[in-house]
Amino acid sequence: MIGLYIKSIEIESLWRGTRHIFWNLRPGVNVLSGINGVGKSTILRRTIRRLTQSREAIERNITLGGVRLTFEPEEADSVRYDVIRSTDRPLVSADIASKVADAHISTELDWELYQLQRRFLDFQVNQSNRIVNLFTQGVPDAQQKAAEIAQEKAHFQDLVDELFSPTGKVIDRTANELFFHQLGERITPYMLSSGEKQILIILLTVLVQNREPYVLLMDEPEISLHIEWQQKLLDLIVDLNPNAQIIITTHSPAVIMNGWMDRVTDVEDIIVKDKPN
């Protein structure tokens, strides 16, 4: 059964029999902090491995890396989720390179954007179907609700245009795929800077979930983002989808400056000597 969000993360041993972890999570924003090497990324990676575990293994009570997750509702055994990675290394997989024809797709962020372009097209088809269903099913206030659905895409475009305004980039709103105009030139997302690609990946990933409950896991996503975008990051995500549970590791104080300090958990505070009952 698919749950709404993760209630707790338990890791029997973070490093070879030491550091038992138990972290109670909020349904909204959860920020994990701590000094370098304390285990933030390890906790996130092991959580992601558990989420990718097969249903058969879950039913047999096999846990990967000693990780146990509880969900809301309690009878759920998984959640819908996405993972945001922040590195922009060159593509080294020949298999991936063979799947794309665009010569501009040369880094891992480019590949993420390429896949998100497909999801963005699916999102728009889904939007159209939702609007058609409102009228064919005779839903009360169908006109107003249709306008609200259409506004989801427009709002995303407005947010991106505002973020990119210092460099004069605006989304081409006549195209179904994402393209930009800058100084009279039409450019692809793969021609953006690493920071622009990163913020676009995050916001697109949130948008295509159609404001439905799901979990967004991010390991230091601020690496490529300048300070103003770091400060806006959590607000932008919650704005696009208030039903998303966010689990993020970060080194940057800027990420929590806009009223998110009470959502911070230090790794040292979730280390327990004895396993919880």
N, C-alpha and C positions, 0 to 999 in steps of 0.2 A: 504494500500500500504506500502511495506517495503522500508524504507529510507536508506540512506548511513551512516548518523551519526546524533547525537543530536546537534542542533544549540543553544538551550538555555534551562535552567531549571528555572522554577518559582515556588516558594513555598509561598503560601499566608501567612502562619504563621508557623514559625518553632517550636515555643513553645507557645501554647494556646493564640493566638492572638498577639504575639509579633514577631519581627524579620522577616519582609518580605524579601524573598530572590529572587534575579534575577541574574543569572549567564550566561553570553555569553561564549560559548565554541568554541575552535578551533577544526578543523576536525582531528587533530593529538593528541598530548600529552597535557593533562590538569591535573595539580597537585593542590589539595586543601590542604591548610595548616591552622594552627591556634592552639591556646593553648588548653589544655584538657578541655572538656566540652563546647566548643564554638559551636559545632553542625556539625562537619565534617561528622562523621559517620551517624548522623541523616539525613543529606542531601542525602547521598548516599543510605541509606536504603529506604527513601521515593521515590527516583528516581527509584530504583529497583522495588518497589511495583507498581509504575505507569507503568513500562514496562511489568509487569506480568498481568496487567489489561486486562480483556476480550475485544474483539473487539466490542461486543454489548454495553458494558458500555461506551466505547470510543465514539461510534456513538450516544449514548444518552447524551454525554457531561457530564458524571459523572466523577469527578476527585477524586482520592484517596488521602486523606490527604492534599487537596488543592494544588496538584502538577499539573503543566501544562508543557508539553514539546513541543518544536517545533523541526522539523526535516529538513534535506536537502535530497531530495527536499521538498518544503513547503507542497505539497499535501500528503506527507507520514503521516501515523498515528502510525508507530512503526518502530523498527530497529531490526536487528539480534544482539544478545548480549550474553555475558557470564559474570559470576560473580565469582571472586576469593575470597575465604575466607581463613583465615590464622590460625584459631584455630585447635589444634590437641587434642581435647577432646575425651575421650573414647566413643564408640558407646553406646547409651542408647536405641535406637529404636529396639524393637524385630522384627518389620517388616523388617527393613534393614538387621538385622543379619540373618534372615531366607532366604534371597535371595542369600547369598554367602556361599560357602563351604570351602573357604580358612581360616584356623584358624588364619593366620597372619593378617587378616583384622579386626582390633580391634578398630581403631580410625576413626575420621571424615576424616582425610587426606587419610587414607587407602581407605575409601569408595569413595572419589573423584577419587583416582587413579584407582580403580576398574572400575568405570564408564568410565573413560578416556581410559582404555585399550580397551573397546568395540569401542569407537569412533576412536581410533588409527587403529583398524582393518578395520573399515569402510573407513577411510582416505586412507588406502593402496589399497582397492578395487577401490575406486574412482580414485586414481592415475592410476591404471592399465587401467581402462575404458577410462580415458582421453588420455592415450598414444595410446590405440587401435584405438580410434576415429580419431586421427591425421592421421593414415595411411589408415583407411578404407574410410575416407572422402577426401583423396588426398590433405591434407593441405600442402601448400608450406613449405619447410624447416622442414618437419615433423621429421626428424632424430634429428635435433638440438633442436627443441621444446620438443621432447620426453626426451632428455637428461636433459633439464632444469627442467622438471616436476620431473624426477627421483631424481634430485639433491636436491629437497626440503626436502625429508626425510633424505638423506645423510648429508645435512647441519645441520639439527636438531641433528642428532647423533653426528656429530663432535663437536657441541657446548656443548652438555651434557658431552661428553668424556673429553673435555678440562676443564669444571667446576669441574668434579669429579676426575681429574687426581691426585690431592694431596693425595687422599686416595687409588689410584690404581684401581678404578672402571672404567670399560669400558662396553659399551652396547654390548650385544650379537647380532651381525648383521645377524646371521643365523635364528633367530626366528622372527615370525610375531608379537608376543606380546613382551612387554618390559621385558627383563631380563638383568642382569649384571654379569660380571665376575670380581672377586676380589681374587687375590692370588690363582688362580686355582679353586676357588669355584664359582658355579653358584648361584646367589641370586635373589630374587624377589624384585620389587619396595617397597613392604611392609616392607622389612627389612632395608630400608634406614633410616637415621636420619630424624628428623622433618624438618630441613632446606633443606636437599636433596629432600625430598618428595615435599616440597613447591615449590622449583624452578622447579622441574620436572612437577608439576601440571600446573604451569604458562606457561611453554614453550610448553607443550603438548596441552594445551587449545588454544594457539595461532596457533600452527602448523595445527591442524585439520580443521581450517577455510579456508585452501587452498588459502591463500593470498587474500581472498575476503574482501570487506568492512564489518565491524561489529564493535560493541562497547564492550570494555573490561573494566569492573568496578571492582576496587580492593580497599578494605578497609584495610589500613596498612599491605600490604603483606610482608613487610620487617621484621616482628616480629621475624621469625625464621631464617632469612638469616644473614650470617656473613657479615662484612663490605664490602669486595670486591664484593660479589654478589649483595649487595644493590647498589653499584656504577654502576654495569653493567646492572642492571635490565631493565631500559627503553631502553637502546641500544639494548639489546638482543631481546626484544619484537618487536621493530621497524625493526630490521634486519630480523626477521622471517616473519613479515607481515607489510610492510610499509603502508598498506591500513587500518590498525586498528585505531580506535579512542580510546584513553586510558583516562579513568577518574579514578584518584587515590587519596586517602587520605594518608597522611604520616606524621610521626613525625621526620623522619630521614633526616638530611641534606645530608647524603651520597647518597640518591636516586637521588638528583638533581645536584650532583657535576660535572657530565660529560656533562656540557653544557645545562642543562635543567632549569636553574634558571629563565629564562624569561617565562617559562610556568607555573609558580607558581601563584596561586590566594589565597589571604588570605580571610577567611570567613568574616572578618570585612569589606572587600572591596566590597562584594556583598550583604550587608544588605542595604535596601533602606527604607526610611520613607514613601514614597508615591509609589504606584504601578505605574510601567512604562506604558506609553500609548501603 
